[in-house]
């Protein structure tokens, strides 16, 4: 039996969801998993953890979170890699979320 090469080997299994809200939440979860990044997000946005929890179902808040990542390209790229997507897909998710508001 031969070994199968998996294109996402080493990445978390995020399924094949193209749902913009899911993409934003996965990226947010990645960011909040790093203490320094999480503290910077809260400091720069003025949001609290409770604000993030309440905004998790709000397309406008999710869009703004992706826009925040866009402001720091290294984080946008890292979030995309960590969630098994591309930076362009995250930006497109933001655009779709903005259209929902």
C-alpha positions in Angstrom: 0.0 0.0 0.0 1.4 3.4 -0.9 1.3 6.5 1.3 -1.1 9.2 0.4 0.0 12.8 0.3 -2.5 15.1 2.0 -2.3 18.7 0.9 -3.3 20.0 4.4 -1.0 17.8 6.4 0.0 19.5 9.6 -2.9 21.9 9.4 -6.0 21.7 11.5 -9.0 20.0 9.9 -11.3 23.0 9.2 -13.5 21.1 6.8 -14.3 22.7 3.5 -16.5 25.5 4.7 -16.6 28.6 2.6 -19.0 30.2 5.1 -17.5 33.7 5.7 -18.6 33.7 9.3 -17.0 30.3 10.0 -13.8 31.6 8.3 -13.8 34.7 10.5 -14.4 32.7 13.6 -11.6 30.3 12.9 -9.2 33.2 12.3 -10.4 34.9 15.5 -9.9 31.6 17.4 -6.4 31.4 16.1 -5.6 34.9 17.1 -7.0 34.6 20.6 -4.9 31.5 21.0 -1.8 33.7 21.2 -1.7 35.9 24.3 0.3 38.7 22.7 -1.9 38.9 19.6 -5.1 38.7 21.7 -3.9 41.5 24.0 -3.0 43.7 21.0 -6.4 43.1 19.5 -8.2 44.1 22.7 -6.0 47.0 23.3 -6.2 48.5 19.7 -9.9 47.9 19.3 -11.1 48.7 22.8 -13.1 45.6 22.8 -13.5 43.2 25.7 -13.7 39.5 25.8 -17.4 39.9 26.4 -17.7 42.1 23.3 -16.0 39.4 21.2 -18.4 36.8 22.6 -21.5 38.9 21.9 -20.2 39.9 18.4 -19.4 36.4 17.3 -22.8 36.2 15.5 -22.7 39.7 14.2 -21.5 39.9 10.5 -20.3 43.5 11.0 -18.1 42.6 14.0 -16.7 39.6 12.1 -16.0 41.7 9.1 -14.2 44.3 11.2 -12.1 41.5 12.8 -10.9 40.4 9.4 -10.3 44.0 8.5 -8.1 44.2 11.6 -6.1 41.3 10.4 -5.7 43.0 7.0 -4.1 45.9 8.8 -1.2 43.6 9.9 -0.4 41.5 6.8 1.8 39.0 8.8 -1.1 38.1 11.0 -3.5 37.8 8.0 -1.1 35.4 6.3 -0.5 33.4 9.5 -4.2 33.2 10.3 -4.9 32.0 6.8 -2.2 29.3 7.0 -3.4 28.2 10.5 -7.0 27.8 9.3 -6.2 26.1 6.0 -7.2 28.9 3.7 -5.6 31.9 1.9 -5.4 35.5 2.8 -7.5 36.3 -0.3 -10.2 34.0 0.9 -10.2 35.8 4.3 -10.5 39.1 2.6 -13.3 37.8 0.4 -15.0 36.5 3.5 -14.9 40.0 4.9 -16.4 41.5 1.8 -19.3 38.9 2.0 -19.8 39.6 5.7 -20.0 43.4 5.0 -22.7 42.7 2.4 -24.8 41.0 5.1 -25.0 44.2 7.2 
